[in-house]
Amino acid sequence: MVSLASLAGERMFFAQDNSSGVSGDLFSATYLTALMEAHWGMGRGVTSMPALQELEIMGGRSLPKPGGAGGIGFTRAPGGGQPPAPDVLGERIEYNLVRLLEATEDLLKEHRREVLCLAHALETHKTLNGEDVIAVLEHRQGPLVDGSVYASEEFYAEIEEYHLEATRAHREHSHVAREPPVPLLLPRLEPAAAVIRGAVVTGNGHGSALSAAAGSVVAAGPDFVPWGEGGQAPSPW
């Protein structure tokens, strides 16, 4: 499903159109499904493709296993009410890829809002790290991106309108006539400075406190006098 997500996403968001950029993902999905069907024993048949290639044998049909059609996961034969799985190897691979593509499309439709919000964040910021991707999906503040803006229904409506304009420009091979929507950011109230609690002590500039009594201030002497206890400077003679 991961390899098919690019094709499903482009067809879903660009009116069933897709670019050639999905070719690498299609190769990966086809290669993996072929290994499951014809190499790892996880498909409906039991033939090994490497053995057929070594023996130069092409084609062939798979025979149903006694008691069941076999297969593991999405390669298992469909249940009641669904068309039977094909027998030819190439058709089985295509059949499984189509089933996976439909499941991927359903998953993208279920999470359409998250995909569009991530696309807008990528177009706005050009790059996102893993934590910012999670922040956008969870509508919260991330390390570099504020994902909380995508919780607004009004802003998401603007993103949908912008996407429709981008789809029209893609279909007409023109340019988008408007800029990506910008969220309305509300200012956050934060304290201007830290509050330090404590008593205010008035000093005399020499390390001693001033005491106030009856409106008068008694000044304390200096803590250190370099010329002794007499208070007079010594005579130089």
Phi and psi restraints in degrees (value plus and minus 20) as a CYANA .aco file:
   2 VAL   PHI     -83.1   -43.1
   2 VAL   PSI     -63.0   -23.0
   3 SER   PHI     -89.4   -49.4
   3 SER   PSI     -46.3    -6.3
   4 LEU   PHI    -111.4   -71.4
   4 LEU   PSI     -26.0    14.0
   5 ALA   PHI     -85.7   -45.7
   5 ALA   PSI     -53.3   -13.3
   6 SER   PHI     -85.5   -45.5
   6 SER   PSI     -64.1   -24.1
   7 LEU   PHI     -85.7   -45.7
   7 LEU   PSI     -66.7   -26.7
   8 ALA   PHI     -83.2   -43.2
   8 ALA   PSI     -59.6   -19.6
   9 GLY   PHI     -86.8   -46.8
   9 GLY   PSI     -64.5   -24.5
  10 GLU   PHI     -84.9   -44.9
  10 GLU   PSI     -61.8   -21.8
  11 ARG   PHI     -87.7   -47.7
  11 ARG   PSI     -53.8   -13.8
  12 MET   PHI     -92.5   -52.5
  12 MET   PSI     -63.6   -23.6
  13 PHE   PHI    -114.2   -74.2
  13 PHE   PSI     -26.5    13.5
  14 PHE   PHI    -148.1  -108.1
  14 PHE   PSI      22.2    62.2
  15 ALA   PHI      34.5    74.5
  15 ALA   PSI      33.6    73.6
  16 GLN   PHI      44.1    84.1
  16 GLN   PSI       0.8    40.8
  17 ASP   PHI    -128.8   -88.8
  17 ASP   PSI     133.2   173.2
  18 ASN   PHI    -168.7  -128.7
  18 ASN   PSI     139.1   179.1
  19 SER   PHI    -116.8   -76.8
  19 SER   PSI     154.7   194.7
  20 SER   PHI     -97.7   -57.7
  20 SER   PSI     -22.8    17.2
  21 GLY   PHI     -87.7   -47.7
  21 GLY   PSI     -31.8     8.2
  22 VAL   PHI    -106.5   -66.5
  22 VAL   PSI     -20.2    19.8
  23 SER   PHI     -82.1   -42.1
  23 SER   PSI     -60.7   -20.7
  24 GLY   PHI     -84.1   -44.1
  24 GLY   PSI     -60.3   -20.3
  25 ASP   PHI     -87.5   -47.5
  25 ASP   PSI     -57.7   -17.7
  26 LEU   PHI     -85.5   -45.5
  26 LEU   PSI     -58.3   -18.3
  27 PHE   PHI     -82.3   -42.3
  27 PHE   PSI     -64.4   -24.4
  28 SER   PHI     -83.4   -43.4
  28 SER   PSI     -64.1   -24.1
  29 ALA   PHI     -85.0   -45.0
  29 ALA   PSI     -62.6   -22.6
  30 THR   PHI     -85.9   -45.9
  30 THR   PSI     -61.9   -21.9
  31 TYR   PHI     -83.5   -43.5
  31 TYR   PSI     -63.8   -23.8
  32 LEU   PHI     -86.5   -46.5
  32 LEU   PSI     -63.0   -23.0
  33 THR   PHI     -85.5   -45.5
  33 THR   PSI     -57.6   -17.6
  34 ALA   PHI     -84.9   -44.9
  34 ALA   PSI     -59.3   -19.3
  35 LEU   PHI     -83.5   -43.5
  35 LEU   PSI     -59.4   -19.4
  36 MET   PHI     -86.6   -46.6
  36 MET   PSI     -56.9   -16.9
  37 GLU   PHI     -99.8   -59.8
  37 GLU   PSI     -56.0   -16.0
  38 ALA   PHI    -150.2  -110.2
  38 ALA   PSI      -5.0    35.0
  39 HIS   PHI    -161.0  -121.0
  39 HIS   PSI     -61.0   -21.0
  40 TRP   PHI    -114.8   -74.8
  40 TRP   PSI     -21.9    18.1
  41 GLY   PHI      50.9    90.9
  41 GLY   PSI       8.1    48.1
  42 MET   PHI    -126.7   -86.7
  42 MET   PSI     -13.9    26.1
  43 GLY   PHI    -125.3   -85.3
  43 GLY   PSI    -185.6  -145.6
  44 ARG   PHI     -95.7   -55.7
  44 ARG   PSI     -56.4   -16.4
  45 GLY   PHI    -113.7   -73.7
  45 GLY   PSI     152.9   192.9
  46 VAL   PHI    -140.0  -100.0
  46 VAL   PSI     -12.2    27.8
  47 THR   PHI     -96.9   -56.9
  47 THR   PSI     119.4   159.4
  48 SER   PHI    -114.3   -74.3
  48 SER   PSI      99.9   139.9
  49 MET   PHI     -82.3   -42.3
  49 MET   PSI     -62.4   -22.4
  50 PRO   PHI     -78.4   -38.4
  50 PRO   PSI     -56.3   -16.3
  51 ALA   PHI     -86.9   -46.9
  51 ALA   PSI     -61.4   -21.4
  52 LEU   PHI     -83.2   -43.2
  52 LEU   PSI     -60.2   -20.2
  53 GLN   PHI     -87.1   -47.1
  53 GLN   PSI     -58.0   -18.0
  54 GLU   PHI     -87.1   -47.1
  54 GLU   PSI     -55.4   -15.4
  55 LEU   PHI    -107.8   -67.8
  55 LEU   PSI     -20.2    19.8
  56 GLU   PHI      37.8    77.8
  56 GLU   PSI      22.1    62.1
  57 ILE   PHI    -128.1   -88.1
  57 ILE   PSI     105.9   145.9
  58 MET   PHI    -138.3   -98.3
  58 MET   PSI     133.1   173.1
  59 GLY   PHI      60.8   100.8
  59 GLY   PSI    -175.9  -135.9
  60 GLY   PHI      83.1   123.1
  60 GLY   PSI     134.8   174.8
  61 ARG   PHI    -137.8   -97.8
  61 ARG   PSI     133.7   173.7
  62 SER   PHI    -109.1   -69.1
  62 SER   PSI     122.4   162.4
  63 LEU   PHI    -119.3   -79.3
  63 LEU   PSI     121.2   161.2
  64 PRO   PHI     -85.3   -45.3
  64 PRO   PSI     121.6   161.6
  65 LYS   PHI     -98.4   -58.4
  65 LYS   PSI     127.8   167.8
  66 PRO   PHI     -81.9   -41.9
  66 PRO   PSI     109.4   149.4
  67 GLY   PHI      65.2   105.2
  67 GLY   PSI     -19.8    20.2
  68 GLY   PHI     148.1   188.1
  68 GLY   PSI     146.0   186.0
  69 ALA   PHI    -107.5   -67.5
  69 ALA   PSI     -32.8     7.2
  70 GLY   PHI      59.8    99.8
  70 GLY   PSI    -195.3  -155.3
  71 GLY   PHI      80.0   120.0
  71 GLY   PSI     131.0   171.0
  72 ILE   PHI    -145.9  -105.9
  72 ILE   PSI     117.7   157.7
  73 GLY   PHI      44.0    84.0
  73 GLY   PSI    -152.4  -112.4
  74 PHE   PHI     -93.5   -53.5
  74 PHE   PSI     -31.0     9.0
  75 THR   PHI    -105.8   -65.8
  75 THR   PSI     -24.1    15.9
  76 ARG   PHI     -87.9   -47.9
  76 ARG   PSI     127.5   167.5
  77 ALA   PHI     -81.9   -41.9
  77 ALA   PSI     123.4   163.4
  78 PRO   PHI     -85.7   -45.7
  78 PRO   PSI     137.0   177.0
  79 GLY   PHI    -100.2   -60.2
  79 GLY   PSI    -185.7  -145.7
  80 GLY   PHI     -85.5   -45.5
  80 GLY   PSI     127.2   167.2
  81 GLY   PHI      66.1   106.1
  81 GLY   PSI     -25.5    14.5
  82 GLN   PHI    -132.0   -92.0
  82 GLN   PSI     133.0   173.0
  83 PRO   PHI     -84.8   -44.8
  83 PRO   PSI     128.0   168.0
  84 PRO   PHI     -86.9   -46.9
  84 PRO   PSI     133.4   173.4
  85 ALA   PHI     -93.5   -53.5
  85 ALA   PSI     124.5   164.5
  86 PRO   PHI     -90.6   -50.6
  86 PRO   PSI     144.4   184.4
  87 ASP   PHI    -118.6   -78.6
  87 ASP   PSI     -55.7   -15.7
  88 VAL   PHI     -88.8   -48.8
  88 VAL   PSI     120.1   160.1
  89 LEU   PHI     -77.9   -37.9
  89 LEU   PSI     -69.4   -29.4
  90 GLY   PHI     -80.1   -40.1
  90 GLY   PSI     -59.4   -19.4
  91 GLU   PHI     -89.5   -49.5
  91 GLU   PSI     -54.2   -14.2
  92 ARG   PHI     -86.2   -46.2
  92 ARG   PSI     -59.7   -19.7
  93 ILE   PHI     -83.3   -43.3
  93 ILE   PSI     -66.5   -26.5
  94 GLU   PHI     -82.9   -42.9
  94 GLU   PSI     -59.9   -19.9
  95 TYR   PHI     -81.4   -41.4
  95 TYR   PSI     -65.2   -25.2
  96 ASN   PHI     -87.9   -47.9
  96 ASN   PSI     -56.8   -16.8
  97 LEU   PHI     -85.1   -45.1
  97 LEU   PSI     -59.6   -19.6
  98 VAL   PHI     -84.7   -44.7
  98 VAL   PSI     -60.8   -20.8
  99 ARG   PHI     -82.8   -42.8
  99 ARG   PSI     -62.1   -22.1
 100 LEU   PHI     -86.7   -46.7
 100 LEU   PSI     -58.6   -18.6
 101 LEU   PHI     -83.5   -43.5
 101 LEU   PSI     -61.4   -21.4
 102 GLU   PHI     -84.4   -44.4
 102 GLU   PSI     -60.6   -20.6
 103 ALA   PHI     -85.5   -45.5
 103 ALA   PSI     -57.0   -17.0
 104 THR   PHI     -87.1   -47.1
 104 THR   PSI     -60.7   -20.7
 105 GLU   PHI     -82.4   -42.4
 105 GLU   PSI     -61.0   -21.0
 106 ASP   PHI     -83.6   -43.6
 106 ASP   PSI     -58.4   -18.4
 107 LEU   PHI     -87.1   -47.1
 107 LEU   PSI     -60.1   -20.1
 108 LEU   PHI     -88.4   -48.4
 108 LEU   PSI     -57.6   -17.6
 109 LYS   PHI     -83.7   -43.7
 109 LYS   PSI     -57.0   -17.0
 110 GLU   PHI     -86.5   -46.5
 110 GLU   PSI     -52.2   -12.2
 111 HIS   PHI    -134.9   -94.9
 111 HIS   PSI      18.4    58.4
 112 ARG   PHI     -79.9   -39.9
 112 ARG   PSI     -63.9   -23.9
 113 ARG   PHI     -81.3   -41.3
 113 ARG   PSI     -64.5   -24.5
 114 GLU   PHI     -82.7   -42.7
 114 GLU   PSI     -58.5   -18.5
 115 VAL   PHI     -85.8   -45.8
 115 VAL   PSI     -64.6   -24.6
 116 LEU   PHI     -86.9   -46.9
 116 LEU   PSI     -57.3   -17.3
 117 CYS   PHI     -86.3   -46.3
 117 CYS   PSI     -61.0   -21.0
 118 LEU   PHI     -85.5   -45.5
 118 LEU   PSI     -59.1   -19.1
 119 ALA   PHI     -83.1   -43.1
 119 ALA   PSI     -61.2   -21.2
 120 HIS   PHI     -85.1   -45.1
 120 HIS   PSI     -62.2   -22.2
 121 ALA   PHI     -83.6   -43.6
 121 ALA   PSI     -59.2   -19.2
 122 LEU   PHI     -86.7   -46.7
 122 LEU   PSI     -61.4   -21.4
 123 GLU   PHI     -87.5   -47.5
 123 GLU   PSI     -51.5   -11.5
 124 THR   PHI     -99.2   -59.2
 124 THR   PSI     -66.5   -26.5
 125 HIS   PHI    -121.4   -81.4
 125 HIS   PSI     -27.6    12.4
 126 LYS   PHI      51.7    91.7
 126 LYS   PSI     -49.0    -9.0
 127 THR   PHI    -170.9  -130.9
 127 THR   PSI     127.2   167.2
 128 LEU   PHI    -156.1  -116.1
 128 LEU   PSI     116.7   156.7
 129 ASN   PHI    -109.6   -69.6
 129 ASN   PSI     156.0   196.0
 130 GLY   PHI     -81.6   -41.6
 130 GLY   PSI     -60.1   -20.1
 131 GLU   PHI     -88.4   -48.4
 131 GLU   PSI     -55.0   -15.0
 132 ASP   PHI     -90.9   -50.9
 132 ASP   PSI     -54.3   -14.3
 133 VAL   PHI     -81.1   -41.1
 133 VAL   PSI     -65.4   -25.4
 134 ILE   PHI     -83.8   -43.8
 134 ILE   PSI     -58.1   -18.1
 135 ALA   PHI     -83.3   -43.3
 135 ALA   PSI     -59.3   -19.3
 136 VAL   PHI     -86.6   -46.6
 136 VAL   PSI     -62.2   -22.2
 137 LEU   PHI     -87.2   -47.2
 137 LEU   PSI     -54.2   -14.2
 138 GLU   PHI    -115.5   -75.5
 138 GLU   PSI     -17.6    22.4
 139 HIS   PHI      36.9    76.9
 139 HIS   PSI      33.6    73.6
 140 ARG   PHI    -161.7  -121.7
 140 ARG   PSI     152.3   192.3
 141 GLN   PHI     -92.4   -52.4
 141 GLN   PSI     111.4   151.4
 142 GLY   PHI    -128.0   -88.0
 142 GLY   PSI    -198.5  -158.5
 143 PRO   PHI     -79.4   -39.4
 143 PRO   PSI     -60.1   -20.1
 144 LEU   PHI    -142.9  -102.9
 144 LEU   PSI     -41.9    -1.9
 145 VAL   PHI    -139.7   -99.7
 145 VAL   PSI     115.0   155.0
 146 ASP   PHI    -109.5   -69.5
 146 ASP   PSI      78.4   118.4
 147 GLY   PHI     -99.4   -59.4
 147 GLY   PSI     -26.3    13.7
 148 SER   PHI     -87.9   -47.9
 148 SER   PSI     -40.7    -0.7
 149 VAL   PHI     -87.2   -47.2
 149 VAL   PSI     -42.3    -2.3
 150 TYR   PHI    -102.7   -62.7
 150 TYR   PSI     -18.6    21.4
 151 ALA   PHI    -102.0   -62.0
 151 ALA   PSI     -33.6     6.4
 152 SER   PHI     -95.5   -55.5
 152 SER   PSI     108.4   148.4
 153 GLU   PHI     -89.0   -49.0
 153 GLU   PSI     -56.0   -16.0
 154 GLU   PHI     -84.8   -44.8
 154 GLU   PSI     -62.1   -22.1
 155 PHE   PHI     -88.9   -48.9
 155 PHE   PSI     -56.8   -16.8
 156 TYR   PHI     -85.7   -45.7
 156 TYR   PSI     -55.4   -15.4
 157 ALA   PHI     -82.4   -42.4
 157 ALA   PSI     -57.5   -17.5
 158 GLU   PHI     -86.5   -46.5
 158 GLU   PSI     -57.2   -17.2
 159 ILE   PHI     -84.2   -44.2
 159 ILE   PSI     -60.6   -20.6
 160 GLU   PHI     -83.1   -43.1
 160 GLU   PSI     -61.9   -21.9
 161 GLU   PHI     -83.6   -43.6
 161 GLU   PSI     -61.0   -21.0
 162 TYR   PHI     -85.4   -45.4
 162 TYR   PSI     -56.9   -16.9
 163 HIS   PHI     -85.0   -45.0
 163 HIS   PSI     -60.8   -20.8
 164 LEU   PHI     -82.6   -42.6
 164 LEU   PSI     -58.3   -18.3
 165 GLU   PHI     -86.2   -46.2
 165 GLU   PSI     -59.5   -19.5
 166 ALA   PHI     -86.8   -46.8
 166 ALA   PSI     -56.9   -16.9
 167 THR   PHI     -84.3   -44.3
 167 THR   PSI     -62.1   -22.1
 168 ARG   PHI     -82.9   -42.9
 168 ARG   PSI     -63.0   -23.0
 169 ALA   PHI     -84.1   -44.1
 169 ALA   PSI     -56.9   -16.9
 170 HIS   PHI     -86.6   -46.6
 170 HIS   PSI     -61.0   -21.0
 171 ARG   PHI     -88.3   -48.3
 171 ARG   PSI     -56.2   -16.2
 172 GLU   PHI    -114.4   -74.4
 172 GLU   PSI     -17.9    22.1
 173 HIS   PHI      35.6    75.6
 173 HIS   PSI      26.2    66.2
 174 SER   PHI    -144.8  -104.8
 174 SER   PSI    -187.2  -147.2
 175 HIS   PHI    -126.8   -86.8
 175 HIS   PSI     134.4   174.4
 176 VAL   PHI     -92.8   -52.8
 176 VAL   PSI     106.7   146.7
 177 ALA   PHI    -100.2   -60.2
 177 ALA   PSI     -27.2    12.8
 178 ARG   PHI    -149.4  -109.4
 178 ARG   PSI     140.8   180.8
 179 GLU   PHI    -104.0   -64.0
 179 GLU   PSI     137.1   177.1
 180 PRO   PHI     -78.8   -38.8
 180 PRO   PSI     123.5   163.5
 181 PRO   PHI     -81.9   -41.9
 181 PRO   PSI     126.2   166.2
 182 VAL   PHI    -134.6   -94.6
 182 VAL   PSI     109.3   149.3
 183 PRO   PHI     -90.7   -50.7
 183 PRO   PSI     131.6   171.6
 184 LEU   PHI    -106.3   -66.3
 184 LEU   PSI      89.5   129.5
 185 LEU   PHI    -110.8   -70.8
 185 LEU   PSI     107.1   147.1
 186 LEU   PHI    -110.2   -70.2
 186 LEU   PSI     116.3   156.3
 187 PRO   PHI     -85.8   -45.8
 187 PRO   PSI     121.6   161.6
 188 ARG   PHI    -117.8   -77.8
 188 ARG   PSI     115.9   155.9
 189 LEU   PHI    -101.9   -61.9
 189 LEU   PSI     102.4   142.4
 190 GLU   PHI    -152.0  -112.0
 190 GLU   PSI     128.8   168.8
 191 PRO   PHI     -83.6   -43.6
 191 PRO   PSI     119.1   159.1
 192 ALA   PHI     -89.6   -49.6
 192 ALA   PSI     -55.3   -15.3
 193 ALA   PHI    -174.8  -134.8
 193 ALA   PSI     141.0   181.0
 194 ALA   PHI     -92.5   -52.5
 194 ALA   PSI     121.6   161.6
 195 VAL   PHI    -114.8   -74.8
 195 VAL   PSI     103.9   143.9
 196 ILE   PHI    -129.1   -89.1
 196 ILE   PSI      99.3   139.3
 197 ARG   PHI    -115.5   -75.5
 197 ARG   PSI     122.5   162.5
 198 GLY   PHI     142.3   182.3
 198 GLY   PSI     151.8   191.8
 199 ALA   PHI    -103.9   -63.9
 199 ALA   PSI     128.6   168.6
 200 VAL   PHI    -118.0   -78.0
 200 VAL   PSI     100.0   140.0
 201 VAL   PHI    -132.7   -92.7
 201 VAL   PSI     107.1   147.1
 202 THR   PHI    -108.8   -68.8
 202 THR   PSI     106.6   146.6
 203 GLY   PHI    -132.4   -92.4
 203 GLY   PSI     149.6   189.6
 204 ASN   PHI    -119.2   -79.2
 204 ASN   PSI     -13.5    26.5
 205 GLY   PHI      70.3   110.3
 205 GLY   PSI     -26.5    13.5
 206 HIS   PHI    -138.1   -98.1
 206 HIS   PSI      -7.9    32.1
 207 GLY   PHI      79.6   119.6
 207 GLY   PSI     -25.8    14.2
 208 SER   PHI    -124.8   -84.8
 208 SER   PSI     129.8   169.8
 209 ALA   PHI    -105.6   -65.6
 209 ALA   PSI     131.2   171.2
 210 LEU   PHI    -114.0   -74.0
 210 LEU   PSI     113.8   153.8
 211 SER   PHI    -125.2   -85.2
 211 SER   PSI     114.5   154.5
 212 ALA   PHI    -132.5   -92.5
 212 ALA   PSI     109.0   149.0
 213 ALA   PHI    -160.8  -120.8
 213 ALA   PSI     103.6   143.6
 214 ALA   PHI      34.7    74.7
 214 ALA   PSI      19.6    59.6
 215 GLY   PHI      61.1   101.1
 215 GLY   PSI     -22.2    17.8
 216 SER   PHI    -127.6   -87.6
 216 SER   PSI     131.2   171.2
 217 VAL   PHI    -137.0   -97.0
 217 VAL   PSI     104.1   144.1
 218 VAL   PHI    -120.9   -80.9
 218 VAL   PSI     100.1   140.1
 219 ALA   PHI    -105.6   -65.6
 219 ALA   PSI     113.1   153.1
 220 ALA   PHI    -106.4   -66.4
 220 ALA   PSI     132.1   172.1
 221 GLY   PHI     -94.9   -54.9
 221 GLY   PSI     150.8   190.8
 222 PRO   PHI     -88.5   -48.5
 222 PRO   PSI     132.2   172.2
 223 ASP   PHI     -91.0   -51.0
 223 ASP   PSI     -47.7    -7.7
 224 PHE   PHI    -163.2  -123.2
 224 PHE   PSI     109.1   149.1
 225 VAL   PHI    -137.8   -97.8
 225 VAL   PSI      98.5   138.5
 226 PRO   PHI     -90.2   -50.2
 226 PRO   PSI     -34.9     5.1
 227 TRP   PHI    -128.4   -88.4
 227 TRP   PSI       4.9    44.9
 228 GLY   PHI      81.5   121.5
 228 GLY   PSI    -194.4  -154.4
 229 GLU   PHI    -104.3   -64.3
 229 GLU   PSI     -37.5     2.5
 230 GLY   PHI     -90.4   -50.4
 230 GLY   PSI     -39.4     0.6
 231 GLY   PHI      64.7   104.7
 231 GLY   PSI     -22.1    17.9
 232 GLN   PHI    -129.7   -89.7
 232 GLN   PSI     122.3   162.3
 233 ALA   PHI     -92.2   -52.2
 233 ALA   PSI     116.2   156.2
 234 PRO   PHI     -83.3   -43.3
 234 PRO   PSI     126.5   166.5
 235 SER   PHI     -93.8   -53.8
 235 SER   PSI     117.1   157.1
 236 PRO   PHI     -92.5   -52.5
 236 PRO   PSI     -30.1     9.9
